[in-house]
Amino acid sequence: MFNKKSKLAIIVPCYNEELVLQSTAETLLNVLDRIIKNGKISRDSYLYFVDDGSKDRTWSIITELHNTYGNRIKGAKFLRNFGNQKALIAGLLGAKNIGCDCAVTIDADLQQDENMIETFVDEFHKGAEIVSGIRNDRKTDTFFKKFTAICFYKLMNILGVKIPANHSDYRLVSYKALQILEKYSETGLFLRGFFHEIGLKTSYVHFDVKPRLAGKSKYNFFSLTSLALNGITAYSIVPLRIIAVMGVLTVLGSFILAAEVIFEKYFLHDTPSGWATLVVLLAFFGGVQIFCLGIMGEYLGQVFNEVKARPRYIKEEEIL
């Protein structure tokens, strides 16, 4: 049975968010006040900002907010930029160490509907250990981002990682989930796959995405590609099995081709010229080999990063 006045931590990863941070903090504090007033969370609930190596005034603003609102605003500053996933992990584990019954992660630009946090808490009180936010649509995305997102989720499902479409890092997780997260030491942890994989009771809440009020998205083609590749290689070995199957099929095809050449030479007495065919086949299989080497390289890179056992992130400063 859950305590109806649970201690809630709201985790906000930040990278160069000076234009929206003040407004975001005030908005989220109002959300906390409303949920506290409704008797669902305790008065010692708080916001925890993680500055992912920003180059603007983000950390100064977080410090000012802490001085203004006291222990309702907490934060950590990375020594350099480590990436959004590392900032989320740092925030979640930081909140666990500080103390909380559940934690919500949300983007600093508040494009995700912050009013759904109360619904997340309601689902938590009903027994859900993880409450995942699902976007209703992608109207605010460009065509390219919308298309690549659809392809990513379909590909992940084909590869055996059954992540719901339009799933995001807007979610609530329980203290039990945070305890499990702490046991996972891998460097390239993909949170959407992780929270799906561990098997805790999960519920889903749909939300609308709002236009960004200021600043611009920190995700570009390369960072999104890196996130997608990390998610695929961290939670599926199907691509490696596809390479093995392709190898077997290629060998079988070469036997068939060899049999055809022998048949034409000895039975039809016609040795084909076949230069164009040869060039096409060499180019095709050369491309396949390079593609396969690229896939294996991605997995090898994952192993390389893990065996070094370097810390996921380094905190330069923390305010509690």
TORSENU-826191 format. One record per residue: residue number from 1; x, y, z of N, C-alpha, C in turn. Coordinates in steps of 0.2 Angstrom, whole numbers. Example, Ala and Ser with C-alpha at 12.3 -4.5 7.8 and 13.67 -1.06 7.14 Angstrom:
! residues 2
    nr     n.X     n.Y     n.Z    ca.X    ca.Y    ca.Z     c.X     c.Y     c.Z
     1      66     -28      39      62     -22      39      66     -16      39
     2      64     -11      35      68      -5      36      64       0      39
END
This chain:
! residues 320
    nr     n.X     n.Y     n.Z    ca.X    ca.Y    ca.Z     c.X     c.Y     c.Z
     1       4      -6       0       0       0       0       4       6       0
     2       3      11      -5       7      17      -5       5      22      -1
     3      10      26       2       8      32       6       5      37       1
     4       0      40       2      -4      44      -2       0      51      -3
     5       4      52       2       8      58       2      16      57       1
     6      17      54      -5      24      52      -7      28      58      -8
     7      34      57      -7      39      62      -8      41      61     -16
     8      40      67     -20      41      67     -27      47      71     -29
     9      52      68     -33      57      72     -36      56      73     -43
    10      56      79     -46      56      80     -53      63      82     -56
    11      65      77     -60      72      78     -63      72      82     -69
    12      76      87     -70      76      91     -76      83      91     -79
    13      85      88     -84      91      88     -87      92      95     -91
    14      97      98     -91      98     105     -94     104     105     -98
    15     104     108    -104     110     110    -108     109     116    -111
    16     112     122    -109     111     128    -112     104     130    -112
    17     101     130    -106      94     132    -106      92     138    -102
    18      97     143    -103      96     149     -99      89     153    -101
    19      87     152    -107      81     156    -109      75     154    -106
    20      75     147    -104      68     145    -102      68     142     -94
    21      74     142     -91      75     139     -85      71     142     -79
    22      71     149     -79      67     152     -74      60     151     -74
    23      57     151     -80      50     150     -82      49     143     -80
    24      53     138     -82      52     131     -81      52     129     -73
    25      56     132     -70      56     131     -62      50     133     -59
    26      48     139     -61      42     142     -58      36     138     -60
    27      35     136     -66      30     132     -68      29     125     -64
    28      35     122     -64      35     115     -60      34     116     -53
    29      36     121     -50      35     123     -43      27     123     -42
    30      24     127     -47      17     128     -46      13     121     -47
    31      16     116     -51      13     110     -52      14     106     -45
    32      20     106     -42      21     103     -36      16     106     -31
    33      15     112     -30      11     115     -25       4     113     -26
    34       1     112     -33      -5     110     -34      -6     102     -32
    35      -1      98     -33      -2      91     -31      -1      91     -23
    36       3      95     -20       3      95     -13      -4      97     -10
    37      -6     102     -13     -13     105     -11     -18      99     -11
    38     -18      95     -16     -23      90     -17     -21      84     -13
    39     -16      84      -9     -15      79      -4     -11      73      -6
    40      -8      73     -12      -5      67     -15       2      66     -14
    41       6      72     -13      13      71     -12      15      75      -6
    42      20      74      -3      22      78       3      25      85       2
    43      26      89       7      28      96       6      36      96       5
    44      39      90       6      47      90       5      48      88      -2
    45      44      88      -7      45      86     -13      49      92     -17
    46      53      90     -22      58      95     -24      59      94     -32
    47      62      99     -35      65      99     -41      73      98     -41
    48      75      94     -46      82      92     -46      85      93     -53
    49      88      99     -54      91     101     -61      98      98     -61
    50      99      95     -67     106      93     -69     109      97     -75
    51     114     101     -74     117     105     -79     122     100     -82
    52     121      98     -89     125      94     -93     130      98     -96
    53     134     101     -92     140     105     -95     138     111     -99
    54     133     114     -97     131     120    -101     137     126    -102
    55     136     129    -107     141     135    -108     138     142    -107
    56     132     142    -106     128     148    -104     127     149     -97
    57     122     153     -95     121     154     -87     117     149     -84
    58     116     143     -87     111     138     -84     113     137     -77
    59     119     136     -75     121     134     -68     120     140     -63
    60     122     146     -66     121     152     -62     113     153     -60
    61     109     151     -65     102     152     -64      99     147     -59
    62     102     141     -59     100     135     -55     102     137     -47
    63     108     140     -47     111     142     -40     106     148     -37
    64     104     153     -42     100     158     -39      93     155     -37
    65      90     150     -41      84     147     -39      85     144     -32
    66      90     140     -31      91     137     -25      92     142     -19
    67      95     148     -20      95     153     -15      88     156     -14
    68      84     156     -19      77     159     -18      73     154     -15
    69      73     148     -17      68     143     -15      70     138     -10
    70      76     139      -8      79     134      -3      80     127      -6
    71      78     122      -1      79     115      -3      73     112      -8
    72      69     117     -10      64     115     -15      68     114     -22
    73      73     117     -22      77     117     -29      84     114     -27
    74      86     109     -30      92     105     -29      95     105     -36
    75     102     103     -37     105     103     -43     112     100     -43
    76     114      98     -49     121      95     -50     124      98     -56
    77     130      99     -56     133     102     -62     139      97     -65
    78     138      95     -71     143      91     -74     150      95     -76
    79     155      91     -76     162      95     -77     162      96     -85
    80     158      92     -89     158      94     -96     151      90     -98
    81     150      91    -105     144      88    -108     145      81    -109
    82     140      77    -105     141      70    -106     135      67    -109
    83     130      71    -111     124      68    -115     118      68    -110
    84     112      68    -114     105      68    -110     104      62    -106
    85     106      56    -109     105      50    -105     109      50     -99
    86     115      52     -99     119      52     -93     116      57     -88
    87     114      63     -90     111      68     -86     104      65     -82
    88     100      61     -86      94      58     -83      96      53     -78
    89     101      49     -79     104      44     -74     106      47     -68
    90     110      53     -69     113      56     -63     107      59     -59
    91     102      62     -62      97      65     -59      93      60     -55
    92      92      54     -58      88      49     -55      92      46     -49
    93      98      44     -50     102      42     -44     103      47     -39
    94     104      53     -41     105      59     -36      99      59     -32
    95      93      59     -35      86      59     -31      86      53     -26
    96      88      47     -29      87      41     -24      92      43     -18
    97      98      45     -19     102      46     -13     100      52      -9
    98      97      57     -11      94      62      -7      88      60      -3
    99      84      56      -7      78      53      -4      71      55      -8
   100      68      50     -10      61      51     -13      58      44     -14
   101      51      45     -14      47      39     -16      46      37     -23
   102      46      43     -27      46      42     -34      49      48     -37
   103      51      47     -44      54      53     -47      51      53     -54
   104      50      59     -57      48      61     -64      54      64     -67
   105      55      62     -74      60      65     -78      56      69     -83
   106      58      75     -85      55      79     -90      60      84     -93
   107      59      86     -99      63      90    -102      63      97    -100
   108      68     101    -100      69     108     -98      64     113    -101
   109      63     111    -108      59     116    -112      51     115    -111
   110      49     110    -107      42     109    -105      38     108    -111
   111      41     105    -116      36     104    -122      31      98    -120
   112      34      94    -116      30      88    -113      25      92    -108
   113      19      90    -108      13      93    -104      15      91     -96
   114      17      96     -93      19      96     -86      13      94     -81
   115       7      96     -84       1      95     -80      -1      87     -79
   116       2      83     -83       1      76     -83       5      73     -77
   117       9      76     -74      13      74     -68       8      71     -63
   118       3      75     -62      -2      73     -57      -5      66     -59
   119      -6      65     -65      -9      59     -67      -4      53     -66
   120       3      55     -67       8      50     -66       8      48     -59
   121       7      53     -54       7      51     -47       1      47     -45
   122      -5      48     -49     -11      44     -47     -10      37     -49
   123      -7      36     -55      -5      29     -57       0      26     -53
   124       4      29     -50       9      27     -45       6      24     -39
   125       1      28     -37      -3      27     -31      -8      21     -32
   126      -9      19     -38     -13      14     -40      -9       7     -40
   127      -2       8     -39       2       2     -39       7       2     -45
   128       7       6     -50      12       6     -55      19       8     -52
   129      24       4     -54      31       6     -52      34      10     -57
   130      32      10     -63      34      14     -69      28      17     -73
   131      28      23     -74      23      26     -78      26      30     -83
   132      25      27     -89      28      30     -95      23      35     -99
   133      26      40    -101      23      45    -105      23      43    -113
   134      17      43    -116      17      42    -123      14      48    -127
   135      18      50    -132      15      56    -136       9      54    -140
   136       4      59    -140      -2      58    -144       0      58    -151
   137       4      63    -153       6      64    -160      13      67    -161
   138      15      68    -167      21      72    -168      20      78    -172
   139      15      81    -171      13      87    -175      19      93    -174
   140      22      93    -169      27      98    -168      34      96    -171
   141      35      90    -173      41      88    -176      41      90    -184
   142      48      90    -186      49      91    -193      47      84    -197
   143      46      85    -203      44      78    -207      50      73    -206
   144      56      76    -206      62      71    -206      62      68    -199
   145      61      72    -194      61      69    -187      56      64    -186
   146      50      66    -189      44      62    -188      45      55    -191
   147      48      55    -197      49      49    -201      54      45    -198
   148      60      48    -196      65      44    -193      63      41    -186
   149      59      44    -182      56      42    -176      52      35    -177
   150      47      36    -182      43      30    -184      47      24    -186
   151      53      26    -190      57      20    -192      61      17    -186
   152      63      21    -182      67      19    -176      62      14    -172
   153      56      16    -170      52      12    -166      50       5    -170
   154      49       6    -176      47       0    -180      53      -5    -180
   155      59      -2    -181      65      -6    -181      66      -9    -175
   156      66      -6    -169      67      -9    -162      62     -14    -161
   157      56     -14    -163      51     -19    -162      53     -25    -167
   158      55     -24    -173      57     -30    -177      63     -33    -174
   159      68     -29    -171      73     -32    -168      72     -36    -161
   160      66     -35    -159      64     -39    -152      64     -34    -146
   161      65     -28    -147      64     -23    -141      58     -20    -142
   162      53     -22    -138      46     -20    -139      44     -14    -135
   163      47      -8    -138      46      -2    -135      40       1    -138
   164      35       4    -134      29       7    -137      31      13    -142
   165      27      14    -147      29      19    -152      27      26    -148
   166      32      31    -150      31      38    -147      32      38    -139
   167      36      33    -137      38      32    -130      43      38    -129
   168      43      41    -123      48      46    -122      51      45    -115
   169      56      50    -114      59      50    -107      55      54    -102
   170      49      55    -104      45      58     -99      41      53     -95
   171      43      51     -89      40      45     -85      41      46     -78
   172      37      43     -74      38      42     -67      41      35     -65
   173      46      35     -61      48      28     -58      48      28     -51
   174      47      22     -48      47      22     -41      54      21     -38
   175      54      21     -31      60      20     -28      63      13     -29
   176      59       8     -30      61       1     -31      64       1     -38
   177      62       5     -43      65       5     -50      72       9     -49
   178      72      14     -45      79      17     -44      84      12     -41
   179      82       8     -36      86       3     -33      89      -1     -39
   180      85      -4     -43      87      -8     -48      92      -4     -53
   181      90       2     -55      94       6     -59     101       7     -57
   182     102       7     -50     108       8     -47     113       2     -48
   183     110      -4     -49     114     -10     -50     116     -11     -57
   184     114      -7     -62     116      -7     -68     122      -2     -69
   185     128      -5     -70     134       0     -71     136       1     -78
   186     132      -2     -83     135      -1     -90     135       6     -92
   187     140       8     -96     141      15     -98     135      18    -102
   188     134      14    -107     129      16    -113     122      14    -111
   189     119      14    -105     113      12    -103     107      16    -107
   190     103      13    -111      97      16    -114      91      16    -110
   191      89      21    -107      84      21    -102      77      18    -105
   192      75      20    -111      69      18    -113      69      10    -114
   193      74       7    -116      75       0    -116      75      -3    -109
   194      79       0    -104      80      -2     -98      74      -3     -94
   195      70       3     -93      64       3     -89      59      -2     -92
   196      59      -3     -99      55      -8    -102      57     -15    -100
   197      63     -16    -100      66     -23     -99      65     -26     -92
   198      66     -22     -87      66     -24     -80      60     -28     -78
   199      54     -26     -81      48     -30     -80      44     -28     -74
   200      45     -22     -71      41     -19     -66      34     -17     -69
   201      29     -17     -64      22     -15     -66      22      -8     -69
   202      20      -8     -76      20      -2     -79      13       0     -82
   203      12       7     -81       6      10     -85       8      15     -89
   204       3      17     -94       5      22     -99       0      28     -99
   205       3      34     -99      -1      40     -99       0      44    -106
   206      -5      46    -109      -4      49    -116      -4      57    -114
   207       0      60    -118       1      68    -117       2      71    -123
   208       0      78    -124       1      82    -129       8      85    -129
   209      11      87    -135      17      90    -135      16      97    -137
   210      19     102    -133      18     109    -135      24     112    -139
   211      23     117    -142      28     121    -146      33     123    -141
   212      40     123    -143      45     126    -138      44     134    -138
   213      44     136    -132      43     144    -131      49     148    -133
   214      55     145    -131      61     149    -132      67     144    -133
   215      73     146    -136      78     142    -137      77     137    -143
   216      81     132    -144      81     127    -149      82     120    -146
   217      80     115    -150      81     108    -148      89     107    -148
   218      91     103    -143      98     101    -143     100      95    -146
   219      95      92    -149      95      86    -153      96      88    -160
   220     101      85    -163     102      85    -170     103      78    -174
   221     104      78    -180     104      72    -184     109      67    -181
   222     115      69    -179     120      65    -176     119      62    -169
   223     116      67    -165     114      65    -158     109      60    -158
   224     104      61    -163      98      56    -163     100      49    -166
   225     105      50    -171     107      43    -174     111      40    -168
   226     115      43    -165     119      40    -159     115      37    -154
   227     109      40    -152     105      38    -147     101      31    -150
   228      99      31    -156      96      26    -159     101      20    -160
   229     107      21    -162     112      15    -162     113      12    -156
   230     114      17    -151     115      14    -144     109      10    -141
   231     103      12    -143      97       8    -141      97       2    -144
   232      99       1    -150      99      -5    -154     104     -10    -152
   233     110      -7    -151     116     -12    -149     116     -14    -142
   234     112      -9    -138     112     -11    -131     107     -16    -129
   235     102     -17    -133      96     -21    -131      94     -27    -137
   236      98     -27    -142      97     -33    -147     103     -35    -150
   237     104     -42    -151     109     -45    -155     107     -47    -161
   238     100     -46    -163      98     -48    -169     102     -46    -175
   239     104     -39    -176     108     -37    -181     114     -42    -183
   240     117     -45    -177     123     -49    -178     121     -56    -181
   241     115     -58    -179     112     -64    -182     110     -63    -189
   242     108     -57    -191     106     -56    -198     112     -57    -202
   243     118     -54    -199     124     -55    -203     126     -62    -204
   244     125     -66    -199     127     -73    -200     122     -76    -205
   245     116     -75    -205     111     -77    -210     113     -75    -217
   246     115     -69    -218     117     -66    -224     123     -70    -227
   247     128     -71    -222     134     -75    -224     132     -82    -227
   248     127     -85    -223     125     -92    -226     122     -92    -233
   249     118     -87    -233     114     -86    -240     119     -84    -245
   250     124     -80    -244     129     -78    -249     133     -84    -251
   251     135     -89    -246     138     -95    -248     134     -99    -253
   252     128    -100    -251     123    -104    -255     122    -101    -262
   253     122     -94    -262     121     -91    -269     128     -92    -273
   254     133     -92    -270     140     -93    -274     140    -100    -276
   255     137    -105    -273     137    -112    -275     132    -113    -281
   256     127    -109    -281     122    -109    -286     125    -106    -292
   257     128    -100    -291     132     -97    -297     137    -101    -300
   258     141    -105    -296     146    -109    -298     143    -115    -302
   259     138    -118    -300     135    -123    -304     132    -121    -310
   260     130    -115    -311     127    -112    -317     133    -111    -322
   261     139    -109    -320     144    -108    -324     147    -114    -327
   262     147    -119    -322     150    -126    -324     145    -129    -330
   263     138    -128    -328     133    -131    -333     134    -128    -340
   264     135    -121    -340     135    -118    -346     142    -119    -350
   265     147    -121    -346     154    -122    -349     154    -129    -352
   266     151    -134    -349     152    -141    -351     146    -144    -355
   267     140    -141    -354     134    -144    -357     132    -139    -363
   268     133    -133    -362     131    -128    -367     136    -126    -371
   269     143    -127    -369     149    -125    -372     149    -118    -374
   270     147    -114    -369     146    -107    -369     149    -104    -363
   271     155    -101    -363     158     -98    -357     155     -91    -357
   272     151     -89    -353     148     -82    -353     154     -76    -352
   273     153     -71    -355     158     -65    -355     157     -63    -348
   274     151     -60    -346     149     -59    -339     153     -53    -335
   275     157     -49    -339     161     -44    -336     156     -39    -332
   276     151     -37    -335     146     -32    -331     143     -36    -325
   277     141     -42    -326     139     -46    -320     144     -46    -314
   278     150     -48    -316     155     -48    -311     156     -42    -308
   279     156     -36    -311     157     -30    -308     152     -28    -303
   280     146     -29    -305     140     -28    -301     140     -32    -295
   281     142     -39    -296     142     -43    -290     147     -41    -285
   282     153     -39    -288     159     -37    -283     157     -31    -279
   283     154     -26    -283     152     -20    -280     146     -21    -274
   284     141     -26    -276     136     -27    -271     139     -30    -265
   285     143     -36    -266     145     -40    -260     150     -36    -256
   286     154     -31    -260     159     -27    -256     155     -22    -252
   287     149     -19    -254     145     -15    -250     142     -19    -244
   288     140     -25    -245     137     -29    -240     142     -30    -235
   289     148     -32    -237     154     -33    -232     155     -27    -228
   290     156     -21    -231     157     -15    -227     151     -13    -222
   291     145     -14    -224     139     -13    -220     140     -18    -214
   292     141     -24    -215     142     -29    -210     147     -28    -205
   293     153     -25    -208     158     -23    -203     156     -17    -199
   294     152     -13    -202     150      -7    -198     146      -9    -192
   295     141     -14    -193     137     -16    -188     141     -19    -183
   296     146     -24    -185     150     -27    -180     154     -22    -176
   297     156     -16    -180     160     -11    -177     156      -8    -171
   298     150      -7    -172     145      -4    -167     145      -8    -161
   299     145     -14    -161     145     -19    -156     151     -19    -152
   300     157     -19    -156     163     -19    -154     165     -12    -150
   301     162      -7    -153     163       0    -149     159       0    -142
   302     153      -4    -142     150      -4    -136     154      -8    -131
   303     157     -14    -133     161     -18    -128     167     -13    -126
   304     170     -10    -131     176      -6    -129     174      -1    -124
   305     169       3    -125     167       8    -120     165       5    -113
   306     163      -1    -113     161      -4    -106     167      -7    -103
   307     172     -10    -106     177     -13    -103     182      -8    -100
   308     182      -2    -103     186       3    -100     183       5     -93
   309     177       4     -91     174       5     -85     175      12     -82
   310     175      17     -87     175      24     -85     168      26     -82
   311     169      31     -78     162      34     -75     158      37     -80
   312     151      36     -79     146      39     -84     147      46     -84
   313     148      49     -79     148      57     -78     153      59     -73
   314     155      65     -72     158      68     -67     155      74     -65
   315     153      74     -58     150      80     -55     155      85     -53
   316     154      91     -55     159      96     -53     156     100     -47
   317     150     100     -46     147     104     -41     140     101     -39
   318     137     101     -33     130      99     -32     128     103     -26
   319     121     106     -27     118     109     -22     112     106     -19
   320     111     105     -13     106     101     -10     102     105      -5
END
